[in-house]
């Protein structure tokens, strides 16, 4: 796997992970 593809994949994973954490935070506040 080329390095650039790995970087793009990591960016996607980090983005979805942040969205997931934000969702969990919002749900736990209610």
PQR file with spaces between the fields and no chain letter, atoms N, CA, C, O and H, PARSE charges and radii, in Angstrom:
ATOM       1  N    UNK     1       0.860   -1.199    0.000 -0.4000 1.5000
ATOM       2  CA   UNK     1       0.000    0.000    0.000 -0.0000 2.0000
ATOM       3  C    UNK     1       0.888    1.239    0.000  0.5500 1.7000
ATOM       4  O    UNK     1       1.759    1.371    0.860 -0.5500 1.4000
ATOM       5  N    UNK     2       0.685    2.138   -0.940 -0.4000 1.5000
ATOM       6  CA   UNK     2       1.480    3.373   -0.977 -0.0000 2.0000
ATOM       7  C    UNK     2       1.227    4.241    0.254  0.5500 1.7000
ATOM       8  O    UNK     2       0.156    4.210    0.859 -0.5500 1.4000
ATOM       9  H    UNK     2      -0.022    2.031   -1.639  0.4000 1.0000
ATOM      10  N    UNK     3       2.246    5.007    0.597 -0.4000 1.5000
ATOM      11  CA   UNK     3       2.167    5.844    1.795 -0.0000 2.0000
ATOM      12  C    UNK     3       1.031    6.862    1.704  0.5500 1.7000
ATOM      13  O    UNK     3       0.326    7.093    2.687 -0.5500 1.4000
ATOM      14  H    UNK     3       3.116    5.033    0.106  0.4000 1.0000
ATOM      15  N    UNK     4       0.850    7.472    0.532 -0.4000 1.5000
ATOM      16  CA   UNK     4      -0.197    8.487    0.376 -0.0000 2.0000
ATOM      17  C    UNK     4      -1.582    7.892    0.600  0.5500 1.7000
ATOM      18  O    UNK     4      -2.449    8.532    1.195 -0.5500 1.4000
ATOM      19  H    UNK     4       1.423    7.285   -0.266  0.4000 1.0000
ATOM      20  N    UNK     5      -1.789    6.666    0.121 -0.4000 1.5000
ATOM      21  CA   UNK     5      -3.085    6.014    0.351 -0.0000 2.0000
ATOM      22  C    UNK     5      -3.304    5.758    1.833  0.5500 1.7000
ATOM      23  O    UNK     5      -4.412    5.920    2.345 -0.5500 1.4000
ATOM      24  H    UNK     5      -1.085    6.146   -0.362  0.4000 1.0000
ATOM      25  N    UNK     6      -2.250    5.361    2.508 -0.4000 1.5000
ATOM      26  CA   UNK     6      -2.349    5.115    3.944 -0.0000 2.0000
ATOM      27  C    UNK     6      -2.720    6.402    4.672  0.5500 1.7000
ATOM      28  O    UNK     6      -3.567    6.395    5.566 -0.5500 1.4000
ATOM      29  H    UNK     6      -1.351    5.229    2.092  0.4000 1.0000
ATOM      30  N    UNK     7      -2.083    7.506    4.284 -0.4000 1.5000
ATOM      31  CA   UNK     7      -2.401    8.798    4.902 -0.0000 2.0000
ATOM      32  C    UNK     7      -3.866    9.162    4.691  0.5500 1.7000
ATOM      33  O    UNK     7      -4.542    9.593    5.625 -0.5500 1.4000
ATOM      34  H    UNK     7      -1.395    7.511    3.558  0.4000 1.0000
ATOM      35  N    UNK     8      -4.350    8.991    3.482 -0.4000 1.5000
ATOM      36  CA   UNK     8      -5.754    9.305    3.195 -0.0000 2.0000
ATOM      37  C    UNK     8      -6.679    8.424    4.026  0.5500 1.7000
ATOM      38  O    UNK     8      -7.688    8.894    4.551 -0.5500 1.4000
ATOM      39  H    UNK     8      -3.801    8.641    2.723  0.4000 1.0000
ATOM      40  N    UNK     9      -6.339    7.167    4.140 -0.4000 1.5000
ATOM      41  CA   UNK     9      -7.155    6.243    4.935 -0.0000 2.0000
ATOM      42  C    UNK     9      -7.166    6.670    6.398  0.5500 1.7000
ATOM      43  O    UNK     9      -8.215    6.658    7.043 -0.5500 1.4000
ATOM      44  H    UNK     9      -5.519    6.784    3.714  0.4000 1.0000
ATOM      45  N    UNK    10      -6.012    7.044    6.918 -0.4000 1.5000
ATOM      46  CA   UNK    10      -5.917    7.493    8.310 -0.0000 2.0000
ATOM      47  C    UNK    10      -6.761    8.745    8.515  0.5500 1.7000
ATOM      48  O    UNK    10      -7.432    8.877    9.539 -0.5500 1.4000
ATOM      49  H    UNK    10      -5.160    7.054    6.394  0.4000 1.0000
ATOM      50  N    UNK    11      -6.736    9.665    7.553 -0.4000 1.5000
ATOM      51  CA   UNK    11      -7.553   10.880    7.663 -0.0000 2.0000
ATOM      52  C    UNK    11      -9.031   10.523    7.759  0.5500 1.7000
ATOM      53  O    UNK    11      -9.757   11.076    8.586 -0.5500 1.4000
ATOM      54  H    UNK    11      -6.191    9.558    6.721  0.4000 1.0000
ATOM      55  N    UNK    12      -9.475    9.598    6.910 -0.4000 1.5000
ATOM      56  CA   UNK    12     -10.883    9.189    6.939 -0.0000 2.0000
ATOM      57  C    UNK    12     -11.237    8.555    8.271  0.5500 1.7000
ATOM      58  O    UNK    12     -12.282    8.848    8.852 -0.5500 1.4000
ATOM      59  H    UNK    12      -8.886    9.149    6.238  0.4000 1.0000
ATOM      60  N    UNK    13     -10.362    7.687    8.748 -0.4000 1.5000
ATOM      61  CA   UNK    13     -10.609    7.007   10.021 -0.0000 2.0000
ATOM      62  C    UNK    13     -10.672    8.013   11.160  0.5500 1.7000
ATOM      63  O    UNK    13     -11.565    7.939   12.004 -0.5500 1.4000
ATOM      64  H    UNK    13      -9.513    7.450    8.276  0.4000 1.0000
ATOM      65  N    UNK    14      -9.733    8.954   11.191 -0.4000 1.5000
ATOM      66  CA   UNK    14      -9.715    9.962   12.256 -0.0000 2.0000
ATOM      67  C    UNK    14     -10.978   10.814   12.209  0.5500 1.7000
ATOM      68  O    UNK    14     -11.553   11.141   13.247 -0.5500 1.4000
ATOM      69  H    UNK    14      -9.008    9.015   10.505  0.4000 1.0000
ATOM      70  N    UNK    15     -11.403   11.170   11.005 -0.4000 1.5000
ATOM      71  CA   UNK    15     -12.596   11.996   10.857 -0.0000 2.0000
ATOM      72  C    UNK    15     -13.823   11.262   11.383  0.5500 1.7000
ATOM      73  O    UNK    15     -14.603   11.825   12.152 -0.5500 1.4000
ATOM      74  H    UNK    15     -10.936   10.904   10.162  0.4000 1.0000
ATOM      75  N    UNK    16     -13.995   10.019   10.975 -0.4000 1.5000
ATOM      76  CA   UNK    16     -15.154    9.251   11.434 -0.0000 2.0000
ATOM      77  C    UNK    16     -15.069    8.980   12.934  0.5500 1.7000
ATOM      78  O    UNK    16     -16.089    8.931   13.621 -0.5500 1.4000
ATOM      79  H    UNK    16     -13.362    9.562   10.351  0.4000 1.0000
ATOM      80  N    UNK    17     -13.835    8.804   13.441 -0.4000 1.5000
ATOM      81  CA   UNK    17     -13.657    8.580   14.871 -0.0000 2.0000
ATOM      82  C    UNK    17     -14.065    9.816   15.664  0.5500 1.7000
ATOM      83  O    UNK    17     -14.708    9.699   16.707 -0.5500 1.4000
ATOM      84  H    UNK    17     -13.006    8.844   12.883  0.4000 1.0000
ATOM      85  N    UNK    18     -13.697   11.001   15.176 -0.4000 1.5000
ATOM      86  CA   UNK    18     -14.101   12.241   15.855 -0.0000 2.0000
ATOM      87  C    UNK    18     -15.607   12.392   15.836  0.5500 1.7000
ATOM      88  O    UNK    18     -16.209   12.754   16.848 -0.5500 1.4000
ATOM      89  H    UNK    18     -13.174   11.096   14.329  0.4000 1.0000
ATOM      90  N    UNK    19     -16.227   12.118   14.691 -0.4000 1.5000
ATOM      91  CA   UNK    19     -17.683   12.213   14.596 -0.0000 2.0000
ATOM      92  C    UNK    19     -18.339   11.250   15.580  0.5500 1.7000
ATOM      93  O    UNK    19     -19.332   11.587   16.226 -0.5500 1.4000
ATOM      94  H    UNK    19     -15.739   11.824   13.870  0.4000 1.0000
ATOM      95  N    UNK    20     -17.780   10.062   15.685 -0.4000 1.5000
ATOM      96  CA   UNK    20     -18.303    9.058   16.614 -0.0000 2.0000
ATOM      97  C    UNK    20     -18.185    9.533   18.057  0.5500 1.7000
ATOM      98  O    UNK    20     -19.135    9.413   18.831 -0.5500 1.4000
ATOM      99  H    UNK    20     -16.974    9.788   15.161  0.4000 1.0000
ATOM     100  N    UNK    21     -17.026   10.070   18.419 -0.4000 1.5000
ATOM     101  CA   UNK    21     -16.836   10.554   19.794 -0.0000 2.0000
ATOM     102  C    UNK    21     -17.789   11.700   20.103  0.5500 1.7000
ATOM     103  O    UNK    21     -18.337   11.778   21.203 -0.5500 1.4000
ATOM     104  H    UNK    21     -16.255   10.167   17.791  0.4000 1.0000
ATOM     105  N    UNK    22     -17.989   12.593   19.129 -0.4000 1.5000
ATOM     106  CA   UNK    22     -18.895   13.715   19.323 -0.0000 2.0000
ATOM     107  C    UNK    22     -20.315   13.212   19.535  0.5500 1.7000
ATOM     108  O    UNK    22     -21.037   13.710   20.399 -0.5500 1.4000
ATOM     109  H    UNK    22     -17.544   12.530   18.236  0.4000 1.0000
ATOM     110  N    UNK    23     -20.705   12.235   18.753 -0.4000 1.5000
ATOM     111  CA   UNK    23     -22.039   11.652   18.891 -0.0000 2.0000
ATOM     112  C    UNK    23     -22.211   11.035   20.269  0.5500 1.7000
ATOM     113  O    UNK    23     -23.240   11.238   20.914 -0.5500 1.4000
ATOM     114  H    UNK    23     -20.118   11.830   18.052  0.4000 1.0000
ATOM     115  N    UNK    24     -21.227   10.293   20.722 -0.4000 1.5000
ATOM     116  CA   UNK    24     -21.278    9.672   22.048 -0.0000 2.0000
ATOM     117  C    UNK    24     -21.398   10.746   23.126  0.5500 1.7000
ATOM     118  O    UNK    24     -22.156   10.590   24.084 -0.5500 1.4000
ATOM     119  H    UNK    24     -20.391   10.129   20.198  0.4000 1.0000
ATOM     120  N    UNK    25     -20.651   11.828   22.967 -0.4000 1.5000
ATOM     121  CA   UNK    25     -20.685   12.905   23.947 -0.0000 2.0000
ATOM     122  C    UNK    25     -22.082   13.527   24.011  0.5500 1.7000
ATOM     123  O    UNK    25     -22.619   13.755   25.094 -0.5500 1.4000
ATOM     124  H    UNK    25     -20.036   11.954   22.189  0.4000 1.0000
ATOM     125  N    UNK    26     -22.654   13.794   22.854 -0.4000 1.5000
ATOM     126  CA   UNK    26     -23.992   14.390   22.791 -0.0000 2.0000
ATOM     127  C    UNK    26     -25.021   13.457   23.434  0.5500 1.7000
ATOM     128  O    UNK    26     -25.883   13.907   24.189 -0.5500 1.4000
ATOM     129  H    UNK    26     -22.217   13.608   21.974  0.4000 1.0000
ATOM     130  N    UNK    27     -24.931   12.181   23.140 -0.4000 1.5000
ATOM     131  CA   UNK    27     -25.889   11.223   23.694 -0.0000 2.0000
ATOM     132  C    UNK    27     -25.743   11.092   25.207  0.5500 1.7000
ATOM     133  O    UNK    27     -26.737   10.920   25.911 -0.5500 1.4000
ATOM     134  H    UNK    27     -24.230   11.816   22.526  0.4000 1.0000
ATOM     135  N    UNK    28     -24.535   11.172   25.702 -0.4000 1.5000
ATOM     136  CA   UNK    28     -24.313   11.013   27.140 -0.0000 2.0000
ATOM     137  C    UNK    28     -24.705   12.264   27.927  0.5500 1.7000
ATOM     138  O    UNK    28     -24.918   12.196   29.138 -0.5500 1.4000
ATOM     139  H    UNK    28     -23.727   11.312   25.129  0.4000 1.0000
ATOM     140  N    UNK    29     -24.800   13.408   27.241 -0.4000 1.5000
ATOM     141  CA   UNK    29     -25.178   14.641   27.938 -0.0000 2.0000
ATOM     142  C    UNK    29     -26.667   14.678   28.253  0.5500 1.7000
ATOM     143  O    UNK    29     -27.076   15.322   29.220 -0.5500 1.4000
ATOM     144  H    UNK    29     -24.627   13.463   26.257  0.4000 1.0000
ATOM     145  N    UNK    30     -27.477   14.003   27.461 -0.4000 1.5000
ATOM     146  CA   UNK    30     -28.928   14.063   27.673 -0.0000 2.0000
ATOM     147  C    UNK    30     -29.356   13.340   28.938  0.5500 1.7000
ATOM     148  O    UNK    30     -30.545   13.301   29.254 -0.5500 1.4000
ATOM     149  H    UNK    30     -27.145   13.480   26.676  0.4000 1.0000
